[in-house]
Amino acid sequence: MKNDEIYDVLRKIKSKLDEHVGSNGTAHLPATEDTAGFMSKDDKYLLDVRGSLAAGLDASVKYDILTLDFGLYVNRSFNNAPNSVDDSICMVRIEGWTNYKFITFYWLSAGLTFTRSIYSTIDSGWKDGRTWTALTLNSGFAGNVQARKIPLGNSSMVEVRIDIHMNISNSSLNVVTTLPQTYRFVNGLNVSAILTGNVGSSNATAGCILHSAGDLNIYKDQAMEGNLTAAAGTLTYMV
């Protein structure tokens, strides 16, 4: 090969290298599960929204939480934030897909966590675990049963407070109330507890079983003589 031919080949190679260095787009093949390569824009997006490093937003702008893209954000001021939240530093995590979202709002200075789920057009509103929900008792029961759900990272803790009066003579399961769907757990599992109670004017124990379908049952210990007239205690479980 003559010198001028060698020079022409080298010139073409150099031109290709110059075009390639610093280029992006389709100049590189994306990585696959089996082969190393370059990151696609879709993979870059997924990596960014799943990362644990929050994106700092412009402090002079009040961002609407409901229109933010998926990801983790830090700022002092948000529209559609939970009531009573001030302009101290807060962090917002938005997870999900298209218009199905789960939003976690961390009010850092107050040490409070709020959650909100959006299922297409169904919006749960902000939940913070501080509000107790009074449940309706079935006929034959008086007193109160209250429940609340406290967000704890990827799961939640449910507390159910029981303070009821009745007059049960049998040892069968007696349904006191039915918990709403949001307080229920995995199908097929039950939560059981022993509550303090009264048989007549004497201290005793009462059995309690919460079924996954939501029915809260009270029953009388077979060994007790007389009618079960009161039961009190707390159920705590994770969902």
C-alpha positions as CSV (number, residue, x, y, z in Angstrom):
1,M,0.0,0.0,0.0
2,K,1.3,3.4,-1.0
3,N,1.9,6.2,1.4
4,D,-0.9,8.3,0.0
5,E,-3.3,5.3,0.4
6,I,-2.2,4.7,4.0
7,Y,-2.7,8.4,4.7
8,D,-6.2,8.3,3.2
9,V,-7.1,5.3,5.4
10,L,-5.8,6.9,8.5
11,R,-7.6,10.1,7.7
12,K,-10.9,8.3,7.4
13,I,-10.3,6.4,10.7
14,K,-9.5,9.7,12.4
15,S,-12.6,11.3,11.1
16,K,-14.7,8.4,12.4
17,L,-13.1,8.7,15.8
18,D,-13.6,12.5,15.9
19,E,-17.3,12.0,15.1
20,H,-17.7,9.3,17.8
21,V,-15.8,10.8,20.7
22,G,-18.3,12.8,22.9
23,S,-21.3,11.7,20.9
24,N,-24.5,10.3,22.4
25,G,-27.9,9.2,21.1
26,T,-27.7,6.0,19.1
27,A,-23.9,6.1,18.8
28,H,-23.6,3.5,21.5
29,L,-25.5,0.3,22.1
30,P,-27.4,0.1,25.4
31,A,-26.5,-2.4,28.0
32,T,-28.6,-5.6,28.4
33,E,-28.9,-8.2,31.1
34,D,-26.2,-10.2,29.3
35,T,-24.0,-7.6,27.7
36,A,-22.2,-4.5,29.0
37,G,-23.0,-1.3,27.2
38,F,-24.2,2.2,27.6
39,M,-27.3,3.4,29.6
40,S,-30.5,4.2,27.6
41,K,-32.5,7.3,28.4
42,D,-35.3,5.1,29.9
43,D,-32.8,3.3,32.2
44,K,-31.4,6.7,33.2
45,Y,-34.9,7.9,34.1
46,L,-35.6,4.8,36.2
47,L,-32.3,5.1,38.0
48,D,-32.9,8.7,38.9
49,V,-36.4,8.2,40.3
50,R,-35.3,5.2,42.3
51,G,-32.3,6.8,43.9
52,S,-32.1,7.8,47.5
53,L,-30.5,11.2,47.0
54,A,-33.2,13.8,47.0
55,A,-33.4,16.4,44.3
56,G,-33.2,19.9,45.7
57,L,-35.9,22.1,44.2
58,D,-35.8,25.9,43.7
59,A,-36.6,27.4,47.1
60,S,-38.3,30.4,45.5
61,V,-40.9,28.2,43.8
62,K,-43.9,26.6,45.5
63,Y,-44.2,23.2,43.8
64,D,-47.5,21.3,43.6
65,I,-46.9,17.8,45.1
66,L,-49.7,16.3,42.9
67,T,-48.0,17.3,39.7
68,L,-44.3,16.4,40.5
69,D,-42.8,13.6,38.6
70,F,-41.8,10.3,40.3
71,G,-38.7,10.7,42.6
72,L,-37.5,12.1,45.9
73,Y,-37.5,15.9,46.5
74,V,-36.5,18.4,49.2
75,N,-37.9,21.9,49.5
76,R,-39.4,24.4,52.0
77,S,-42.8,25.0,50.4
78,F,-45.3,22.8,48.6
79,N,-48.8,23.3,47.3
80,N,-51.3,20.5,48.3
81,A,-49.1,19.6,51.4
82,P,-50.7,18.3,54.5
83,N,-52.5,20.8,56.7
84,S,-50.5,22.6,59.4
85,V,-47.2,21.9,57.7
86,D,-45.0,25.1,57.8
87,D,-42.2,26.3,55.5
88,S,-39.4,24.3,57.2
89,I,-37.5,21.7,55.1
90,C,-39.7,18.8,54.0
91,M,-39.0,15.8,51.8
92,V,-41.4,14.2,49.4
93,R,-41.2,10.7,47.8
94,I,-43.5,9.9,44.9
95,E,-43.7,6.3,43.7
96,G,-46.0,4.5,41.3
97,W,-46.8,4.5,37.6
98,T,-48.6,7.1,35.4
99,N,-51.7,8.2,37.4
100,Y,-51.3,5.5,40.1
101,K,-49.2,7.1,42.9
102,F,-48.1,6.6,46.5
103,I,-46.8,9.8,48.0
104,T,-44.9,9.9,51.3
105,F,-44.4,13.4,52.9
106,Y,-41.8,13.8,55.6
107,W,-42.2,16.9,57.8
108,L,-38.6,16.7,59.0
109,S,-38.7,19.4,61.7
110,A,-41.8,17.9,63.3
111,G,-40.8,14.3,63.0
112,L,-44.1,13.4,61.2
113,T,-44.8,11.2,58.2
114,F,-47.9,11.6,56.0
115,T,-49.0,9.2,53.2
116,R,-51.4,9.6,50.3
117,S,-52.5,7.1,47.7
118,I,-54.0,8.0,44.4
119,Y,-55.6,5.3,42.3
120,S,-56.6,7.0,39.1
121,T,-59.5,9.2,40.2
122,I,-59.6,7.9,43.8
123,D,-57.6,10.0,46.2
124,S,-57.2,8.9,49.9
125,G,-56.1,12.4,51.1
126,W,-53.3,12.8,53.6
127,K,-53.0,10.2,56.4
128,D,-50.7,10.6,59.3
129,G,-51.6,7.9,61.9
130,R,-52.5,10.5,64.6
131,T,-56.2,10.4,63.9
132,W,-58.3,7.6,65.5
133,T,-61.3,6.3,63.6
134,A,-64.3,5.3,65.7
135,L,-65.9,2.1,64.5
136,T,-69.6,1.3,64.6
137,L,-70.5,-1.5,67.1
138,N,-72.9,-4.3,66.4
139,S,-76.1,-4.7,68.4
140,G,-75.5,-6.0,71.9
141,F,-72.3,-4.1,72.4
142,A,-71.7,-0.6,74.0
143,G,-68.6,1.4,74.6
144,N,-66.1,2.1,71.8
145,V,-63.6,0.5,69.4
146,Q,-61.1,2.9,67.7
147,A,-58.5,2.2,65.0
148,R,-55.6,4.1,63.5
149,K,-52.9,3.4,60.9
150,I,-49.3,4.7,61.4
151,P,-47.0,4.8,58.3
152,L,-43.6,3.2,59.0
153,G,-41.5,3.2,55.9
154,N,-42.6,0.4,53.5
155,S,-45.3,-0.9,55.9
156,S,-47.8,0.5,58.4
157,M,-48.7,-0.4,62.0
158,V,-52.4,-0.6,62.9
159,E,-53.6,-0.1,66.5
160,V,-57.1,-1.1,67.6
161,R,-58.3,0.1,71.0
162,I,-61.1,-1.8,72.6
163,D,-63.3,-0.8,75.6
164,I,-66.6,-2.4,75.4
165,H,-69.5,-3.7,77.5
166,M,-71.8,-6.6,76.7
167,N,-73.5,-9.6,78.3
168,I,-72.2,-12.8,76.7
169,S,-73.0,-16.2,78.1
170,N,-71.7,-18.4,75.4
171,S,-68.1,-19.2,74.3
172,S,-68.7,-18.7,70.6
173,L,-67.2,-16.0,68.5
174,N,-69.3,-12.8,68.8
175,V,-68.6,-10.1,66.1
176,V,-68.2,-6.7,67.8
177,T,-67.5,-4.7,64.6
178,T,-66.0,-4.9,61.1
179,L,-62.8,-3.0,60.4
180,P,-62.7,-0.9,57.1
181,Q,-60.5,-2.3,54.3
182,T,-57.6,0.0,55.0
183,Y,-57.0,-1.7,58.4
184,R,-57.1,-5.2,57.2
185,F,-54.1,-7.6,56.5
186,V,-53.2,-10.6,54.4
187,N,-56.1,-12.9,53.6
188,G,-56.1,-16.2,55.5
189,L,-54.3,-14.8,58.6
190,N,-55.8,-13.9,62.0
191,V,-54.7,-11.7,64.8
192,S,-55.6,-13.0,68.3
193,A,-55.1,-11.5,71.8
194,I,-56.2,-11.9,75.4
195,L,-58.0,-8.8,76.8
196,T,-58.8,-7.8,80.3
197,G,-62.4,-8.3,81.2
198,N,-65.1,-8.7,83.7
199,V,-67.4,-11.6,84.6
200,G,-70.0,-9.9,86.7
201,S,-68.0,-7.7,89.1
202,S,-65.0,-10.0,89.1
203,N,-61.8,-9.5,87.0
204,A,-61.4,-12.0,84.2
205,T,-60.0,-12.4,80.7
206,A,-61.7,-12.3,77.3
207,G,-60.5,-13.8,74.0
208,C,-60.2,-11.6,70.9
209,I,-59.7,-12.7,67.3
210,L,-59.5,-10.3,64.3
211,H,-60.1,-12.1,61.0
212,S,-58.5,-11.0,57.8
213,A,-62.0,-10.2,56.4
214,G,-62.2,-7.5,59.1
215,D,-64.5,-9.0,61.7
216,L,-63.4,-8.3,65.3
217,N,-64.6,-11.1,67.5
218,I,-64.9,-11.4,71.3
219,Y,-65.4,-14.7,73.1
220,K,-65.8,-15.9,76.7
221,D,-63.3,-18.2,78.2
222,Q,-65.0,-21.6,78.6
223,A,-63.6,-22.0,82.1
224,M,-65.3,-18.8,83.3
225,E,-68.6,-19.1,85.1
226,G,-71.1,-16.3,84.6
227,N,-71.5,-13.8,81.7
228,L,-68.8,-11.8,80.2
229,T,-69.8,-8.1,80.8
230,A,-66.7,-6.1,79.8
231,A,-63.5,-6.3,77.7
232,A,-60.7,-3.8,77.2
233,G,-57.3,-3.9,75.5
234,T,-55.3,-3.1,72.4
235,L,-54.5,-5.0,69.2
236,T,-51.3,-4.1,67.3
237,Y,-50.2,-5.6,64.0
238,M,-48.4,-4.7,60.8
239,V,-50.0,-4.3,57.3
